[in-house]
Amino acid sequence: MDNKKELMKGRLIEMTQRISAPAERVWQAWADPARISQWFVDRAEGGLIPGTTYKLSWDKFNFTVPYKVEEAEPGKLLTLSAPTPHGRLGISELVFEQDGEETIVRMVNAGFKDGAEWEDEYQGIVSGWHGTFAVLKLYVERYFGKPKQGITALRPAPFEFGAVYPWLASGERRKRWLAPFGPQEPAEVMALTNREVLLRWPEIEGEIELKAFAWGGGTRMLGLRVISWSDDSQGLAQREGEANEALGRLAALLS
């Protein structure tokens, strides 16, 4: 990719994650459509051949990103590009480095605009990447190759991020709206940002994500996503109503 250095200038997101697994396995979690749909997306199409398209889809959000594969070196490097909503070319570069029995994954995401009007978008994507790498680590280290089941609940609500944060970050406050749904408190925190928290949920062999984010048209949303790699394929699906009720309680507290 001849112009990568130029595209990497400007506002960036940089992140590093250590994972106790071989680099080839971590690479497969991104590169194999069957694997990436077990932890990250709902559907994936294509393969990592430079010049082709690797299409990733999140069904609940009715959202698909057709990434162009710029560079792909198995177990070492992956560079994807896609147009952003504001007309720039977004670049995501992942470098995989074996370090003893661990893999170091280094990510750079570029293509963001500066300015206050873009801050919500930027902070939301930063938060999303923290969550993504936490789920990647859990999947690769504990559940690699297992199919997932999941719940995604969404609810529009008026709030300020500073006001919703304590209801996500504090175990005592979470009990007031999330329980009896969710893991037992005190729960293991896998990732925490200014607008979301990811908790391990050992009882279902999975995790739960509690989110606040900006939506199109100025709307703000509360979200709850659960991923389970349990062999019980029915147990989680039957609890979607509980997830929606929990978000309703949180929205009422915020109002």
C-alpha positions in Angstrom: 0.0 0.0 0.0 2.0 2.9 -1.3 0.2 5.7 0.5 -0.2 4.1 3.9 2.2 6.5 5.6 0.3 9.5 4.3 -3.0 8.0 5.4 -1.7 7.2 8.9 -1.1 10.9 9.5 -3.5 12.8 11.7 -5.7 11.6 14.5 -5.2 8.0 15.4 -6.3 5.3 17.7 -3.4 3.0 18.9 -3.8 0.0 21.1 -1.8 -3.0 22.3 -3.1 -6.3 23.6 -1.2 -9.4 25.0 -2.9 -12.7 24.4 -1.7 -16.1 25.7 -1.9 -18.0 22.4 0.2 -18.5 19.3 0.2 -15.7 16.7 -1.3 -18.0 14.1 -4.3 -18.6 16.3 -4.8 -14.9 17.0 -4.5 -14.3 13.2 -7.1 -16.9 12.4 -9.5 -15.2 14.8 -9.4 -12.2 12.5 -8.7 -13.8 9.1 -11.1 -16.8 9.0 -14.8 -15.8 8.4 -15.9 -18.8 10.5 -13.7 -17.6 13.4 -14.4 -13.9 13.4 -18.1 -14.5 13.5 -17.6 -16.5 16.7 -16.5 -13.4 18.7 -16.7 -10.1 16.8 -19.3 -9.9 14.0 -22.5 -11.8 13.1 -21.4 -12.6 9.6 -18.2 -12.4 7.5 -17.7 -12.9 3.8 -14.6 -13.2 1.7 -11.0 -13.9 2.6 -7.8 -12.1 3.3 -6.4 -11.8 -0.2 -4.9 -8.4 -1.0 -7.1 -6.5 -3.4 -10.3 -8.3 -2.5 -13.2 -7.4 -0.2 -13.6 -8.7 3.4 -17.2 -7.9 4.3 -18.1 -7.8 8.0 -21.8 -7.5 9.2 -23.5 -6.7 12.5 -27.1 -7.7 11.9 -28.8 -6.1 15.0 -27.4 -2.7 13.9 -28.2 -3.3 10.2 -24.5 -2.4 9.5 -22.1 -3.9 7.1 -18.5 -2.7 6.3 -17.0 -3.8 3.0 -13.3 -3.7 3.9 -10.6 -3.7 1.1 -7.8 -6.0 2.0 -4.6 -3.9 1.6 -2.0 -6.2 3.2 -2.2 -9.7 4.6 0.7 -11.7 5.9 -0.6 -14.8 7.8 0.4 -14.6 11.5 2.1 -11.2 11.1 0.2 -8.4 9.5 -3.3 -7.3 8.4 -4.2 -3.9 6.9 -7.8 -3.1 5.9 -9.3 0.0 4.5 -12.9 1.4 4.1 -14.5 4.7 3.3 -15.7 6.6 6.4 -19.1 8.4 6.6 -17.3 11.8 6.3 -15.5 10.9 3.1 -12.1 9.9 4.3 -10.4 6.6 3.9 -10.2 4.7 7.2 -7.3 2.4 7.8 -7.0 -0.4 10.3 -3.5 -2.0 10.7 -3.0 -5.0 13.0 0.5 -6.3 13.6 0.9 -9.8 15.3 4.2 -10.5 17.1 5.0 -13.7 18.9 6.7 -13.1 22.3 7.4 -16.4 24.0 4.1 -18.1 24.7 2.2 -14.9 24.1 1.1 -12.8 21.1 1.4 -9.1 21.1 -1.3 -7.5 18.9 -0.6 -3.9 17.9 -3.4 -1.9 16.2 -3.4 1.5 14.6 -6.7 2.9 13.3 -6.5 6.1 11.2 -8.8 8.3 9.2 -10.5 10.5 11.9 -11.4 14.1 11.7 -10.3 16.6 14.3 -12.7 19.1 16.0 -15.4 19.1 18.6 -18.1 18.0 16.2 -16.3 14.7 15.7 -15.4 14.0 19.3 -18.4 11.8 20.1 -17.7 9.6 17.0 -14.0 9.4 18.0 -14.6 8.5 21.6 -17.2 6.0 20.7 -14.7 4.2 18.4 -11.9 4.3 21.0 -14.3 2.7 23.5 -15.4 0.1 20.9 -11.8 -0.9 20.3 -11.1 -1.5 24.0 -14.1 -3.8 24.1 -13.2 -5.6 20.9 -9.7 -6.5 22.2 -11.1 -7.6 25.5 -13.5 -10.0 23.8 -10.8 -11.2 21.4 -8.5 -12.1 24.3 -11.3 -14.0 26.1 -12.3 -15.9 23.0 -8.8 -16.9 21.9 -7.6 -17.9 25.3 -10.7 -19.8 26.5 -13.2 -20.5 23.8 -11.3 -20.6 20.5 -13.3 -22.5 17.8 -16.5 -22.6 19.8 -19.7 -21.1 18.2 -21.3 -18.2 20.0 -24.8 -17.3 20.9 -25.8 -13.8 21.8 -28.3 -11.2 22.8 -28.2 -7.5 21.8 -30.6 -5.1 23.4 -30.8 -1.4 22.5 -32.8 1.5 23.9 -32.8 5.2 23.0 -32.6 7.5 26.0 -31.6 11.1 26.8 -28.5 11.3 28.9 -25.0 12.8 29.3 -22.1 10.3 29.2 -20.8 11.6 32.5 -24.2 10.8 34.1 -24.5 7.3 32.8 -20.9 6.2 33.5 -21.4 5.6 37.3 -24.4 3.3 36.5 -22.1 1.2 34.3 -18.9 1.3 36.3 -20.1 0.8 39.9 -21.0 -2.8 40.9 -23.4 -1.4 43.6 -25.2 0.8 41.0 -25.3 -1.9 38.4 -27.3 -4.1 40.9 -30.0 -1.5 41.0 -30.9 -1.9 37.3 -29.1 -4.9 35.9 -29.9 -7.6 38.5 -31.1 -10.3 38.4 -29.8 -10.4 34.8 -26.0 -10.5 34.4 -23.1 -12.0 36.4 -22.9 -12.1 40.1 -21.2 -9.1 41.8 -18.4 -8.4 42.3 -17.9 -9.2 38.6 -14.5 -9.3 36.8 -14.1 -6.2 34.7 -12.4 -7.0 31.4 -12.6 -3.5 29.9 -13.8 -0.1 31.2 -14.0 3.2 29.3 -15.8 6.4 29.8 -18.9 4.9 28.1 -18.9 1.2 28.5 -17.9 -1.7 30.7 -17.3 -5.4 29.8 -17.7 -8.0 32.5 -16.9 -11.7 32.5 -19.9 -13.9 33.0 -18.5 -17.3 34.0 -22.0 -18.9 34.6 -22.8 -18.7 30.9 -19.2 -19.1 29.7 -19.1 -15.7 28.2 -19.3 -11.9 28.8 -21.6 -9.0 29.0 -21.1 -5.5 27.5 -23.0 -2.5 29.0 -22.8 0.5 26.6 -23.8 4.1 26.1 -23.2 5.6 22.6 -24.2 8.2 20.1 -26.5 7.2 17.3 -27.3 8.9 14.0 -29.3 12.1 14.1 -28.2 13.1 17.5 -29.9 10.2 19.3 -28.1 8.5 22.2 -28.5 4.9 22.9 -28.1 2.5 25.8 -26.9 -0.9 24.8 -26.4 -4.4 26.3 -24.7 -7.2 24.4 -24.1 -10.7 25.7 -21.9 -13.4 24.1 -21.9 -17.0 25.4 -19.8 -19.9 24.2 -21.8 -22.4 26.3 -23.1 -25.6 24.8 -26.6 -24.6 26.1 -27.9 -23.1 22.8 -31.4 -22.3 24.3 -30.7 -20.8 27.7 -29.4 -17.4 26.6 -31.9 -16.8 23.8 -34.8 -17.2 26.3 -33.5 -14.3 28.4 -33.7 -11.5 25.8 -36.7 -10.1 27.5 -34.8 -9.8 30.7 -32.1 -7.8 28.9 -34.6 -5.3 27.5 -36.2 -4.9 30.9 -32.8 -4.1 32.5 -32.2 -1.4 29.9 -35.7 0.0 30.7 -34.7 0.2 34.4 -31.5 2.0 33.5 -33.3 4.5 31.3 -35.8 5.2 34.1 -33.0 5.9 36.6 -31.3 8.3 34.2 -34.5 10.2 33.6 
